[in-house]
């Protein structure tokens, strides 16, 4: 196995162009598991840990541009106030050691339907920036995932960053797993309120071939009492949860049945809407 270790972003893109089969590695929390269990034997590894700009973040117009190498821990510590939904999801990832090493870019690159970062990125309307020696592309998160562990990345492209607006309102994330920590989600759900637009963003994880949004649940935002900030009726909370569950496309697997996932998503949808709405009501 060849080991490539570029010192700059330009060198990384050149290496990927010359070795399109090379598997990028940053935190290694996904890639090393596959190597250790002999699930993958790539001809080359492309080490990105020396590319300093991948670990940086800053403003890009009205959005935040966050490098692919920014870790879960950095999201929690540095961006929790601006991206609360993503920070909530980051807190559920593995152990402290995993959060210190694992990156959002790596989560996107794995493109697992169960990736914890994916639902809040969908709910917030994130965009994924990818690059190659041919140029830069920006892909809506909703279009980035093309199938189980498959994405819109071309063979010679690397994930450079993702762009997401600072939260304009309350955000929530919740997941169900077989235990409280260090667990792959049976299902997960994220919600993002935008009071100025009277809009809701949604993201569903681990209940379809890709991370999903719930368009009908998002359209239900028009029926909520935004102007008067009234408490939500139980019927509205229940209906929102039903619409979330209906948007899922789950299967039966070793972590849970399709029926359980639908039921759990209905509960998570209603709970997160109520939590986010109460935060909105309280200002």
C-alpha positions as CSV (number, residue, x, y, z in Angstrom):
1,X,0.0,0.0,0.0
2,X,1.3,3.4,-1.0
3,X,1.2,6.2,1.6
4,X,0.8,9.8,0.2
5,X,1.3,12.7,2.6
6,X,0.9,16.1,0.9
7,X,1.9,19.2,2.8
8,X,-0.5,21.6,1.0
9,X,-4.0,21.6,-0.6
10,X,-2.6,21.9,-4.1
11,X,-0.3,18.9,-3.4
12,X,-3.3,16.9,-2.1
13,X,-5.3,17.7,-5.2
14,X,-2.4,16.7,-7.5
15,X,-1.9,13.5,-5.6
16,X,-5.6,12.6,-5.9
17,X,-5.5,13.3,-9.6
18,X,-2.5,11.1,-10.0
19,X,-3.9,8.4,-7.7
20,X,-7.7,8.5,-8.0
21,X,-7.9,5.2,-6.2
22,X,-6.3,6.7,-3.1
23,X,-8.5,6.8,0.0
24,X,-8.3,10.1,1.9
25,X,-7.6,9.8,5.6
26,X,-7.8,12.5,8.2
27,X,-9.0,11.5,11.7
28,X,-9.1,7.9,10.5
29,X,-12.0,6.9,12.7
30,X,-13.9,5.3,9.8
31,X,-11.0,4.3,7.5
32,X,-8.9,2.6,10.1
33,X,-11.9,0.5,11.2
34,X,-12.3,-0.7,7.7
35,X,-8.6,-1.5,7.3
36,X,-8.4,-3.3,10.7
37,X,-11.4,-5.5,9.8
38,X,-10.0,-6.1,6.3
39,X,-13.1,-4.6,4.7
40,X,-11.0,-2.5,2.4
41,X,-7.5,-2.8,1.0
42,X,-6.9,0.4,-1.1
43,X,-3.8,0.7,-3.2
44,X,-2.9,4.0,-1.6
45,X,-3.8,6.2,1.4
46,X,-3.9,9.9,1.0
47,X,-3.0,11.5,4.4
48,X,-4.6,14.9,4.8
49,X,-3.5,15.7,8.3
50,X,-0.7,18.0,7.1
51,X,-3.0,20.2,5.1
52,X,-3.6,23.0,7.6
53,X,-6.4,24.9,5.8
54,X,-8.7,21.8,6.1
55,X,-8.8,22.4,9.9
56,X,-9.8,26.1,9.6
57,X,-13.2,27.8,9.5
58,X,-14.5,31.3,8.9
59,X,-17.1,33.5,7.3
60,X,-18.0,33.2,3.6
61,X,-20.5,35.9,3.0
62,X,-23.6,35.1,5.1
63,X,-22.5,31.5,5.6
64,X,-19.8,29.8,7.6
65,X,-17.2,27.9,5.6
66,X,-15.9,25.0,7.7
67,X,-12.9,23.0,6.5
68,X,-13.4,19.3,6.0
69,X,-10.7,18.6,8.7
70,X,-12.5,20.4,11.5
71,X,-13.2,17.9,14.2
72,X,-16.4,17.1,16.1
73,X,-14.7,18.6,19.2
74,X,-14.0,21.9,17.5
75,X,-17.7,22.0,16.3
76,X,-18.8,21.6,20.0
77,X,-16.3,24.0,21.5
78,X,-16.0,26.7,18.9
79,X,-19.2,26.6,16.9
80,X,-21.8,25.3,19.3
81,X,-23.5,28.7,19.6
82,X,-23.7,29.3,15.9
83,X,-24.5,25.7,14.8
84,X,-26.3,24.2,17.8
85,X,-27.9,21.3,15.8
86,X,-24.6,20.1,14.4
87,X,-23.0,20.5,17.9
88,X,-25.8,18.4,19.4
89,X,-25.1,15.7,16.9
90,X,-21.3,15.9,17.4
91,X,-21.8,15.3,21.1
92,X,-23.4,11.9,20.3
93,X,-20.5,10.7,18.2
94,X,-18.4,7.9,19.8
95,X,-16.2,8.7,22.8
96,X,-14.1,11.8,23.6
97,X,-11.2,10.3,21.8
98,X,-13.3,9.8,18.6
99,X,-14.6,13.3,18.8
100,X,-11.1,14.7,19.2
101,X,-10.0,12.9,16.0
102,X,-13.1,12.4,13.8
103,X,-13.9,15.1,11.3
104,X,-17.1,16.3,9.6
105,X,-15.5,15.9,6.2
106,X,-14.7,12.3,7.0
107,X,-18.4,11.7,8.0
108,X,-19.4,13.3,4.6
109,X,-16.9,11.3,2.7
110,X,-18.1,8.0,4.2
111,X,-21.6,8.9,3.1
112,X,-23.2,6.5,5.5
113,X,-27.0,6.9,5.9
114,X,-26.3,6.6,9.6
115,X,-23.8,9.5,9.7
116,X,-24.6,11.7,12.7
117,X,-23.6,15.0,11.1
118,X,-25.8,14.5,8.0
119,X,-29.3,15.2,9.4
120,X,-28.4,18.6,10.9
121,X,-26.5,19.6,7.7
122,X,-29.6,18.7,5.7
123,X,-31.9,20.6,8.1
124,X,-29.7,23.7,7.9
125,X,-29.4,23.7,4.1
126,X,-25.7,23.0,4.0
127,X,-23.6,23.0,0.8
128,X,-20.6,20.7,0.4
129,X,-17.5,22.1,-1.4
130,X,-15.5,19.7,-3.4
131,X,-12.4,20.3,-5.4
132,X,-10.0,18.7,-7.9
133,X,-7.2,20.0,-10.2
134,X,-10.1,20.7,-12.6
135,X,-11.7,23.2,-10.3
136,X,-14.2,23.7,-7.4
137,X,-17.8,22.5,-7.2
138,X,-20.4,23.3,-4.5
139,X,-23.1,20.7,-4.1
140,X,-26.3,21.0,-1.9
141,X,-26.1,18.5,0.9
142,X,-29.5,17.1,-0.3
143,X,-27.8,16.2,-3.6
144,X,-24.5,15.0,-2.2
145,X,-25.6,11.6,-1.1
146,X,-26.5,9.3,-4.0
147,X,-26.8,5.9,-2.3
148,X,-25.7,3.8,0.7
149,X,-22.1,5.0,1.3
150,X,-22.0,6.6,-2.1
151,X,-21.8,10.3,-2.9
152,X,-21.5,12.7,-5.8
153,X,-17.7,12.9,-5.5
154,X,-15.8,12.2,-8.7
155,X,-12.8,9.9,-8.5
156,X,-10.3,12.8,-8.6
157,X,-12.2,15.0,-6.1
158,X,-11.7,15.7,-2.4
159,X,-14.0,17.4,0.1
160,X,-12.7,20.8,0.9
161,X,-15.3,22.2,3.2
162,X,-19.0,22.6,3.9
163,X,-20.9,25.9,4.0
164,X,-23.8,26.5,6.3
165,X,-25.6,29.6,7.6
166,X,-25.4,30.4,11.3
167,X,-28.6,29.2,12.9
168,X,-31.4,31.7,12.4
169,X,-33.5,30.0,15.1
170,X,-33.7,27.1,17.4
171,X,-32.2,23.7,16.3
172,X,-32.5,20.3,17.8
173,X,-31.1,16.8,17.1
174,X,-32.1,13.5,18.6
175,X,-31.1,9.9,17.9
176,X,-32.1,6.4,19.0
177,X,-29.5,3.8,19.6
178,X,-29.1,0.5,21.4
179,X,-27.3,2.2,24.2
180,X,-26.6,5.8,25.4
181,X,-23.1,6.3,24.0
182,X,-20.6,5.1,21.3
183,X,-23.4,3.7,19.2
184,X,-24.5,3.8,15.5
185,X,-27.9,5.4,15.2
186,X,-30.9,3.1,14.8
187,X,-32.5,6.4,13.5
188,X,-31.9,10.1,14.0
189,X,-33.6,13.3,13.3
190,X,-32.7,17.0,13.1
191,X,-34.8,20.1,12.9
192,X,-33.9,23.7,12.3
193,X,-36.4,26.6,12.7
194,X,-36.1,29.8,10.7
195,X,-38.6,32.2,12.3
196,X,-38.0,35.1,9.8
197,X,-39.0,32.9,6.9
198,X,-41.6,30.9,8.9
199,X,-39.8,27.8,7.8
200,X,-38.6,24.5,9.1
201,X,-35.7,22.4,7.9
202,X,-35.5,18.6,8.5
203,X,-33.0,15.8,8.3
204,X,-33.5,12.1,8.8
205,X,-30.7,9.6,9.5
206,X,-30.4,5.9,9.3
207,X,-33.9,5.4,7.9
208,X,-33.3,5.2,4.2
209,X,-30.6,4.5,1.6
210,X,-29.3,8.1,2.1
211,X,-29.9,10.8,4.7
212,X,-33.3,12.2,3.9
213,X,-35.4,15.4,4.4
214,X,-39.1,15.4,5.2
215,X,-40.7,17.8,2.7
216,X,-44.3,17.5,3.8
217,X,-43.2,18.0,7.4
218,X,-41.3,21.1,6.3
219,X,-44.4,22.4,4.5
220,X,-46.4,21.9,7.7
221,X,-44.5,24.9,9.1
222,X,-47.1,27.2,7.4
223,X,-49.7,25.9,9.8
224,X,-47.8,26.8,13.0
225,X,-48.7,29.9,15.1
226,X,-45.5,31.9,14.4
227,X,-47.0,35.3,14.9
228,X,-48.5,34.8,18.4
229,X,-45.9,32.3,19.6
230,X,-48.6,30.2,21.1
231,X,-47.8,26.8,22.6
232,X,-48.2,24.0,20.0
233,X,-51.3,21.9,20.3
234,X,-50.7,18.2,20.8
235,X,-52.4,17.5,17.5
236,X,-49.9,19.6,15.6
237,X,-47.0,18.0,17.3
238,X,-48.4,14.5,16.6
239,X,-49.1,15.4,12.9
240,X,-45.6,16.7,12.4
241,X,-44.2,13.5,13.8
242,X,-46.4,11.5,11.4
243,X,-45.2,13.4,8.5
244,X,-41.6,12.8,9.5
245,X,-42.2,9.1,9.8
246,X,-43.9,9.0,6.5
247,X,-40.9,10.5,4.8
248,X,-38.5,7.7,5.9
249,X,-37.6,4.7,3.8
250,X,-36.3,2.3,6.4
251,X,-35.3,-1.4,6.2
252,X,-35.1,-4.2,8.7
253,X,-31.5,-4.8,9.8
254,X,-29.5,-5.9,12.8
255,X,-30.0,-2.6,14.6
256,X,-33.8,-2.4,14.3
257,X,-36.8,-3.1,12.2
258,X,-38.4,-0.8,9.6
259,X,-41.5,-0.5,11.7
260,X,-39.6,0.5,14.8
261,X,-37.6,3.1,12.9
262,X,-40.9,4.7,11.6
263,X,-42.4,4.7,15.1
264,X,-39.2,6.1,16.6
265,X,-39.0,8.9,14.0
266,X,-42.5,9.9,14.7
267,X,-41.6,10.3,18.4
268,X,-38.4,12.1,17.6
269,X,-40.0,14.4,15.2
270,X,-42.7,15.5,17.6
271,X,-40.3,15.9,20.5
272,X,-37.7,17.9,18.6
273,X,-40.4,20.2,17.2
274,X,-41.8,20.8,20.7
275,X,-38.3,21.5,22.1
276,X,-37.4,23.8,19.3
277,X,-40.7,25.6,19.4
278,X,-40.5,26.2,23.2
279,X,-37.0,27.7,22.6
280,X,-38.5,30.0,19.9
281,X,-41.4,31.0,22.2
282,X,-39.1,31.9,25.0
283,X,-37.1,34.1,22.7
